[in-house]
């Protein structure tokens, strides 16, 4: 391993991390690395999510002007 990073965690997250490490017997650093690797793998498989929230318009096409049945 060549790179070291320092991060600030919320108290809740730090408590969860320490508790999980204690329960599983896995070091905190290893838990963090495993979660980063998981996030890295999942990012590549959900490329469509980059458009999430970027499309503007009515949530239901039937509400568009000119298509109402009223």
CORBEL-V962401 format. One line per field, one symbol per residue. psi: psi as a letter, one per 20 degrees, with the letter a starting at -180 (. if undefined). burial: b if it has 9 or more other ideal C-beta (glycine too) atoms within 8 Angstrom, else e. A space follows every 10 residues. Layout:
psi=???
burial=???
//
This chain:
psi=phqpqpqpqq hggggggggg gggijpqghh gggghggghg ghghilhhii ipiipqaqio hiiqpijqj.
burial=eeeeeeeeee eeebeebbeb beeeeeeeee bbebeeeeee eeeeeeeeee eeeeeeeeee eeeeeeeeee
//
